Amino acid sequence: MSIIGPVLPIPEQIAQGRLVCPVSRQRLLTSDEGLVTADGERTYPVLGGVPILIADPEVQARYRQEADGQMYGEYLSSRPSWAKRVLAPLVRPRNDYRSDAAGKAFLTVTVEQPPGSLCLSIGGGPGRSHESLTNLNIDLFPNVDVVGDAYALPYADGSVDTVHCEAVLEHLAEPARALHEMQRVLRPGGLGYFVTPFLQAYHAYPNHYQNYTVEGHNHLLRSSGLRVLDAGTCVGPTFMILDLFSLYLRHCIPLKSLARAASAATLLLTKPLRPLDRWINRSPQAGILASTVYALVEKP
């Protein structure tokens, strides 16, 4: 797990007036209490250098309660046992062999941005997809740089250069509302990289509301005022079918210990098949069986 922070540090984002109050959108100033709005009406704490920019604590409380706290349990779990540390890399796929086009789109919104760019990862953490990204999430998970709500982003209009949003839209009850916020904070000409499941099993982080086809994904993004520059398969059909089959064994075999063993064995024995997606993803037909779809978008 990377511990490198964003290229544009949080203090610099505050100094430049990019971080703002999520309610009034007033500029934030540093104070003894943390951060305060220019009119002095609202204050926000800063914990370990991370601004907590959520106006209503009940928002976090609701997320913590959803799906019996599964996301919190995983993200905040203690160090796993030695057995899990040894066996997990052997069983779990470390490479999803995503398409070259999706990889190129990701590089466009990260490494290809000029110095001083603000590249915001909505839902980032507990990992960090790239050192250039500022991770924003609903709570103080590892590698989170700003605690905020996707429905009320604590950034000024047009203050963000690129947006990265992977495996997030399926977990939002109102994805269009969040996308309008992302469109608002993007600068004109700013780019966004979105990856969302198409054929994936239910997974609650903290809930799971919908998946998208390539066209459904594109329609959602266009409806939010974004221009789709490129789109298609991200993670392909081979990963999809092997992943779903292993989950079928894990959740549908009645005996729990047997189910886990069968699922783990399937993941291990089918590892040699996963690189097939290197070739399959090049086909236009890959999108009809993709595990995830991607889109590279631009704010007009």
N, C-alpha and C positions, 0 to 999 in steps of 0.2 A: 504494500500500500504506500503510495507516494505521500510524503510529508511536505513537499515543496508547495509554497503558496502561489497565488495568482501573480502574473507578470505585473499587473497594475495593482499595487498594494491597497488595502482598505483605507489607510490614512490618506493616501493620495486621491482615492475616489471621493472621500469626504471633502478634502481641500478643493477639489475641482467642482464640487457641487453636484456630483452625479448621484450620490446616495441622498435620498430625501425622505421625509415623513410619508408613510404609505397612506395616510388619511388626507392631509392638507397639501401634500407634495411641496411643502416648504423646505428650504435648504436646512441641513442639519449642521449644528456647531458643536464642537467638543466642550464639555463642561465637567465639573467634579462628579456629577451623577452619571456621566456617560455621554449621551448625545441629547441635544435640546433643539427644538425648532427655533427658527429666527425670531418668532414672536413670543417665545418662552412658554407657550401653552402646553406643549407635550415634551416629555423626556423619555428616553429609551436607554436601557442598560447596555453596557458592553462587558461581556464575560470572556476573559482570556483573549482579548483582542477582537472578539466576534460581536458585531452589533446585533442586538435582538430587536428587530424592527417589525413586530407584530403588535398592532394596537389592542387586539382583543385576546387575552389569554385563553378564553374559551375555545378559540380556534384550535390551538394546540391540544387542549384537553379532548376535544372531539376526535382528533386524529389518533391520539393515544389509545382511545377506547375502541376504535374500529378494528374489526378482525381480531379481537382479543389481544391486541398489542403485538401481533406477530412481527411487524416491521421493527418496532422498538426492541423486541427481544433479540432479533438477529443483529441489528445495527449496533446495539450497545452490549452485546454478549461479551463475556470474558474470553480470554485466550482459550482456544479449543484444546482438547486432550492431544497427547502426542500421537495416539492412534489415528485420530482424524487428520492431523497435520501430515502424516505419512501416507494414509490411504486416499484422502480426498484428491490430491493431484493425479493419482493413478486412475481414478474412476471418473471424476468430473471432467468434462471437456474444457480445456484451457483455451482452445482456439475455435471460434465459431465460423471461421472461413467466410467472413462477409465479403460481399462483392467488391471488386476493384473500384467500381463507380462510387459506391458508398464510402469507401476508404478515402477516395480523392475528395469527395464532398466534405468529409470531416476535416481533412487537412486544410481545405479552403477557409474554414471558419476558425482555425486554430493557428497552425504554424505559419500560414501565409499572410497573416495579419501583421501590419507594421508595429514597431515598438510603441508602447504606450496605449495600445488598444485595450478596450474593456470587452472581454469575451465572457459572457455570463452563461453559466450552466444551470438551468432551471431543474431542480431536483437532484443536483450533484451531491455526492457523498453516499456512503462513507468512503468510497474510493475517489480517485481523481483521474478523469479520463485523459487529461493533458495538463501540463504545468501552467499553461497560459490561461486556464479557465478559473473564473471566480465561481465557487460553488455556493448556490443558494438552496436552502431546504427549510422545511417547516419546523425543524428543531435542531438542537445543538448536537448533531451527530459528528463523528470523526470526519475531518477534512472539510467541514462546512465553514465557509468564510462569512456568510451573511445569513441570519435566520430571518426568513420572510415568507409570505404567502403568495403563491402563484396568481391568486385572484386580486391581489393588491400589491404589486411589486414596488419595493421601496427605491425606485430609480426615477430620475427626472425624464420628461419627454425627450426622446431622441438622444439619450445619453449613452446608450449601449451600442457598441460597434458590431458585435455578432452575438447570436443566441445559439446555445447548444441545448437540445431537449431530447433526451433518449430514455425510452421506457418510462414515460411520465403521463402522456395524454390518456392512456388506458385507465389510469388510476384516478382521474378527475371526473367528478359527476357532471361538471360543466366545462368541457374542454374549450368550447368556443369563447367563453368568458376569459379564460386564462390566455388564450391566443390573442385576444384583443389587447390584453395587457402587454404581452410580448411585442406585439406590433407597435404599441404606443411608445415603449422605451427604446426600440430600435431607431437608430438614426436613419434618415433617408439614404437609400443605397446600402444599408446594412444587411448582412446576410444571416440566415438561420439554417441550422441543420437539425432535422427532426427524424427520429427513428421510433417506430411504434409497432407493436405486434399485429400480425395478421392471424396466422394459425399457431396460437399458443394456448396452453391450458390456463385456467383461472389461477391467478396469483394475487393475493391481497397485500398491497404495500401502499397505504393501509387497506385499500379496497380495489376492486377491479370492475369497471363498468362497461367497457367496450373494446373491440379490436377493429382494425381497419384494413380494407383492401388498398391497393395502390391508388385507385381512383377515389375511393372514399376519403383517404388521407389527403389527397390533393384538393378535393372539394372543400374539406374542412379548412385547410390552410388558405385557399383562395377566398373563401367566405369571410375570412378575418382580415382581408385587405393585403395579403401577401402574394407576390408573384412567384410561381413555381418555375425554377430554372432547370431542375433535373430531378428525376424521381425513378424509383424502381425497387428491385429486390435488394435488401441488405443481407440478412441471414437467410440461407436458402433451404430448398426442399429436403435435402439429406439430413441436415440438422433438425429440421422440423419433425420428420417422421420418426427418427431415432429418439428424439427428446420426448415426443408424445407417447411412444411405445414404452419407454422406461417409466414414465409417469403413470401410464395405465397399469403396469405391473405393480408399482409402488402403492397405488391407491385402491386397486380393485381386487387384489388377492386378499382374502379374508385374514389369513395368519400374518400378523405384522412383521415378525422376524423373517419369514419366508419372502414376504413382499419386498422388504428392503434388500435382501440378498439377491433376489431375482433382478431387481432394478439395477443394482450395482454391477452385477455380472453382465447385464445387457450393455450398460454404458462402456464397460471395459472391453468386451469382445467386439463391439461395433466401432471402436475408435478408428481402425484402419479405413472405414468407409467414409468418414467425415470429410476428408480432403476432396471427395468427388464434387463438392460444391464449388471448388475452384473453377471447374469447367461448366457445371450445370448453371451457375449464376450468370454465365454469359448469354444464355438463351433468353429470348423474350418471354418464353413460356414459364420461366422460373417464378414469375410473380404470382401465378395462379396457385402455387403451393409454398409460398415463402413463409418462413417463420416470422420475419419482421420486414417491414418496408421502410424506405427512407425518402426524404425530400430535401433538396437544397432550395431555399427560398430567398427572395429579396424584398425589402420594403421599397416600394416605388418612390 
